Amino acid sequence: MTQISRFTSEIVPIAQRVTGDGDESAAPEGGGGFADYALVSLHCLRIYLNTSYRMTIDLLKEMPQITGEIGLDAADLPVPSTLCKAFDQISMSVCRVLLRQSAQLHDPSKHGAIDATFYERSAASRHYCQRISYRVQKLKVTKLVDTDSQAVLDVHCSTNREGSDADLAEQIARRNAGDLRSLAADKGYDKQSLRESLRDLGIRPLIKHRIFAPYDHAHNARIDEQRYNQRSMTETVNSAVKRSLGLSDHCNF
């Protein structure tokens, strides 16, 4: 069994489970659409193969065994534009489950770090933005990263700056409470209510206090410096993701 075949045999059952339509036919029948699990599986293969939408379809046309595991024939494969549009329709809840499943392959350490970064959309052409009425220039992305394996455990995306980073960190921590023992973050997440919420969830907060009084030095001195310094892993992951995505729009064929 090839690596691609092994990957496909693992991802298809996961896609069927998270989308809840495993009993449906993968290919359109009677004027219907593709099953969600088939489109999710194709997107996972595109990411695994690290190719464009067009090249992914071309390659899969030469891989009948792989397409057969999804439940498709070569003639059933969607055109690249259909696959691209389907990407925008995949719900965030499905993406989070897939992200969590992929993270488990790296044996996470239960020690996480959180940070946010901005992704520019300036590379999208003006004509494309006008055609789809797209006006967002920046996307704020907050990542929860396992500090040992550098696996991304959770992601939150936003097109505005409403709410504080600390409140968002609490929301992400609650979703992943059972998988975390500690959470490191920089001073931008310095909020006592966040620390208290993390402790209530059984998560040790590794967030340094901004210095307003002498006792803040004492609070910071009690932090595990080795674990706290691992928060820089989020910056490493952010840099790696930006290098891998480049500045190209996600619908690049």
Phi, psi and omega per residue, in radians:
M1 nan 2.240 3.134
T2 -1.299 2.908 3.118
Q3 -1.120 -0.673 3.129
I4 -1.129 -0.739 3.130
S5 -1.139 -0.694 3.124
R6 -1.143 -0.727 3.112
F7 -1.087 -0.780 -3.111
T8 -1.125 -0.717 -3.130
S9 -1.146 -0.425 3.106
E10 -1.497 -0.656 -3.025
I11 -1.382 -0.560 -3.088
V12 -1.097 -0.854 3.100
P13 -1.062 -0.614 3.103
I14 -1.147 -0.771 3.127
A15 -1.103 -0.684 3.112
Q16 -1.126 -0.664 -3.107
R17 -1.236 -0.780 -3.049
V18 -1.334 -0.481 3.130
T19 -1.547 -0.388 3.088
G20 1.308 0.294 3.127
D21 -2.173 0.619 -3.113
G22 -1.101 -0.350 -3.134
D23 -1.484 -0.160 -3.120
E24 -1.424 2.772 3.054
S25 -1.274 2.385 -3.096
A26 -1.129 -0.704 -3.093
A27 -1.586 2.693 3.120
P28 -1.065 2.430 3.077
E29 -2.330 2.329 3.093
G30 1.062 0.624 3.111
G31 1.496 0.070 3.125
G32 -1.387 -3.041 -3.139
G33 -1.852 3.116 3.085
F34 -1.209 2.570 3.044
A35 -1.138 2.534 -3.117
D36 -1.032 -0.691 -3.100
Y37 -1.134 -0.539 3.114
A38 -1.191 -0.751 3.135
L39 -1.185 -0.695 3.094
V40 -1.104 -0.743 3.124
S41 -1.085 -0.712 3.127
L42 -1.136 -0.675 3.109
H43 -1.168 -0.694 3.100
C44 -1.094 -0.686 3.094
L45 -1.156 -0.676 3.107
R46 -1.044 -0.764 3.135
I47 -1.189 -0.707 -3.139
Y48 -1.116 -0.719 -3.122
L49 -1.370 -0.283 3.128
N50 0.999 0.880 -3.131
T51 -2.266 2.990 3.096
S52 -1.308 2.980 3.109
Y53 -1.064 -0.785 -3.105
R54 -1.125 -0.778 -3.125
M55 -1.174 -0.607 3.108
T56 -1.061 -0.816 3.135
I57 -1.122 -0.734 3.128
D58 -1.069 -0.740 -3.135
L59 -1.167 -0.724 -3.092
L60 -1.196 -0.454 3.074
K61 -1.117 -0.390 3.118
E62 -1.725 0.137 -3.120
M63 -2.197 1.251 -3.092
P64 -1.059 -0.553 3.137
Q65 -1.156 -0.705 -3.124
I66 -1.195 -0.844 3.135
T67 -1.120 -0.565 3.116
G68 -1.127 -0.590 3.110
E69 -1.170 -0.464 3.079
I70 -1.424 -0.388 -3.088
G71 1.781 0.341 -3.099
L72 -2.086 2.667 2.916
D73 -1.743 2.884 3.134
A74 -1.007 -0.626 -3.127
A75 -1.261 -0.309 -3.106
D76 -1.501 -0.255 -3.020
L77 -1.056 2.426 -3.137
P78 -1.247 2.774 3.041
V79 -1.273 2.742 -3.082
P80 -0.952 -0.674 -3.107
S81 -1.156 -0.609 3.100
T82 -1.144 -0.740 3.130
L83 -1.153 -0.670 3.125
C84 -1.122 -0.805 -3.129
K85 -1.143 -0.589 -3.135
A86 -1.145 -0.476 3.141
F87 -1.058 -0.679 -3.120
D88 -1.220 -0.304 -3.063
Q89 -1.690 -0.082 3.099
I90 -1.280 2.185 -3.071
S91 -1.216 2.665 3.137
M92 -1.101 -0.565 3.134
S93 -1.100 -0.669 3.090
V94 -1.170 -0.743 -3.141
C95 -1.088 -0.662 -3.126
R96 -1.181 -0.693 3.114
V97 -1.104 -0.770 3.118
L98 -1.106 -0.693 3.111
L99 -1.105 -0.757 -3.137
R100 -1.133 -0.701 3.119
Q101 -1.117 -0.727 -3.134
S102 -1.193 -0.598 3.139
A103 -1.134 -0.589 -3.123
Q104 -1.132 -0.377 3.115
L105 -1.177 -0.329 -3.096
H106 -1.743 0.139 3.111
D107 0.917 1.196 -3.097
P108 -1.016 2.657 -3.042
S109 -1.585 -0.156 -3.065
K110 1.312 0.171 3.037
H111 -1.975 1.996 -3.031
G112 -2.011 2.908 3.046
A113 -2.440 2.609 -3.068
I114 -2.292 2.501 3.105
D115 -2.860 2.813 -3.122
A116 -2.096 2.664 3.067
T117 -2.581 2.894 -3.138
F118 -1.940 2.465 3.061
Y119 -1.970 2.170 -3.135
E120 -1.385 2.509 3.044
R121 -1.969 0.385 -3.077
S122 -1.147 -0.335 -3.101
A123 -1.278 -0.348 3.118
A124 -1.171 2.324 -3.075
S125 -1.175 2.681 3.131
R126 -1.094 -0.685 3.120
H127 -1.074 -0.764 3.135
Y128 -1.108 -0.760 -3.128
C129 -1.113 -0.701 3.121
Q130 -1.197 -0.649 -3.091
R131 -1.145 -0.609 -3.115
I132 -1.855 0.180 -3.136
S133 0.971 0.796 -3.096
Y134 -1.763 2.106 -3.092
R135 -2.089 -0.048 -3.107
V136 -1.323 2.188 -3.132
Q137 -1.757 -0.439 -3.123
K138 -2.340 2.515 3.082
L139 -2.102 2.129 3.102
K140 -1.542 2.147 -3.076
V141 -2.131 2.144 3.085
T142 -1.857 2.194 -3.094
K143 -2.020 2.412 2.956
L144 -1.793 2.095 -3.008
V145 -2.118 2.400 3.006
D146 -1.297 2.171 -2.987
T147 -1.267 -0.399 -3.133
D148 -1.479 -0.851 -3.068
S149 -1.634 -0.232 -3.057
Q150 1.099 0.392 3.057
A151 -1.365 2.421 3.092
V152 -1.398 2.104 -3.087
L153 -1.618 -0.559 -3.112
D154 -2.771 2.702 -3.116
V155 -2.434 2.450 3.006
H156 -2.249 2.245 -3.120
C157 -2.013 2.468 -3.126
S158 -2.573 2.555 3.100
T159 -1.801 0.092 3.101
N160 -2.365 3.088 -3.086
R161 -1.973 0.435 3.138
E162 -1.238 2.454 3.137
G163 1.433 2.666 -3.122
S164 -1.503 2.778 3.087
D165 -1.079 -0.613 -3.121
A166 -1.134 -0.723 3.121
D167 -1.132 -0.676 3.112
L168 -1.179 -0.679 3.104
A169 -1.077 -0.672 3.108
E170 -1.114 -0.722 3.122
Q171 -1.078 -0.775 -3.140
I172 -1.188 -0.695 3.139
A173 -1.097 -0.670 3.129
R174 -1.106 -0.657 3.138
R175 -1.173 -0.439 -3.031
N176 -2.092 0.384 -3.028
A177 -0.994 -0.709 -3.097
G178 -1.237 -0.216 -3.086
D179 -1.871 0.096 -3.063
L180 -2.186 2.432 2.981
R181 -1.872 -0.526 3.112
S182 -2.553 2.723 3.115
L183 -2.405 2.116 -3.140
A184 -1.813 2.493 3.106
A185 -2.736 2.779 -3.131
D186 -1.397 -3.088 -3.032
K187 -1.190 -0.211 3.063
G188 -1.153 -0.269 3.127
Y189 -1.820 0.299 -3.123
D190 -1.264 1.708 3.105
K191 -2.632 2.148 -3.039
Q192 -1.062 -0.635 3.135
S193 -1.108 -0.567 3.083
L194 -1.170 -0.783 3.120
R195 -1.041 -0.755 -3.123
E196 -1.149 -0.701 3.124
S197 -1.131 -0.712 3.118
L198 -1.099 -0.745 3.126
R199 -1.114 -0.685 3.104
D200 -1.094 -0.511 3.126
L201 -1.498 -0.008 -3.112
G202 1.406 0.400 -3.125
I203 -1.967 2.255 3.130
R204 -1.395 2.082 3.126
P205 -1.354 2.260 3.058
L206 -2.040 1.255 -3.070
I207 -2.272 2.018 -3.088
K208 -1.269 2.543 3.108
H209 -1.409 2.440 2.931
R210 -1.229 2.506 -2.991
I211 -1.467 1.885 3.053
F212 -2.060 -0.373 -3.101
A213 -2.609 2.823 -3.124
P214 -0.985 -0.608 -3.091
Y215 -1.208 -0.281 3.067
D216 -1.150 -0.567 3.056
H217 -1.103 -0.690 -3.140
A218 -1.146 -0.716 3.089
H219 -1.037 -0.801 -3.102
N220 -1.170 -0.556 -3.123
A221 -1.163 -0.396 -3.114
R222 -1.504 -0.091 -3.122
I223 -1.354 2.433 3.081
D224 -1.175 1.797 -3.037
E225 -1.089 -0.668 -3.100
Q226 -1.104 -0.793 3.114
R227 -1.201 -0.706 -3.112
Y228 -1.094 -0.720 -3.119
N229 -1.152 -0.318 3.126
Q230 -1.270 -0.132 3.118
R231 -1.072 -0.347 3.123
S232 -1.137 -0.231 3.104
M233 -1.089 -0.500 3.101
T234 -1.144 -0.651 3.107
E235 -1.168 -0.647 3.091
T236 -1.103 -0.766 3.137
V237 -1.154 -0.764 3.119
N238 -1.019 -0.744 3.135
S239 -1.129 -0.739 -3.127
A240 -1.134 -0.705 3.139
V241 -1.140 -0.754 -3.134
K242 -1.146 -0.638 3.107
R243 -1.179 -0.685 -3.094
S244 -1.278 -0.601 3.140
L245 -1.446 -0.452 -3.064
G246 1.109 -2.648 3.128
L247 -1.924 0.172 -3.055
S248 -1.372 2.618 3.100
D249 -1.247 2.616 -3.021
H250 -1.206 -0.219 3.125
C251 -1.678 0.318 3.088
N252 -1.129 2.090 -3.124
F253 -1.466 nan nan
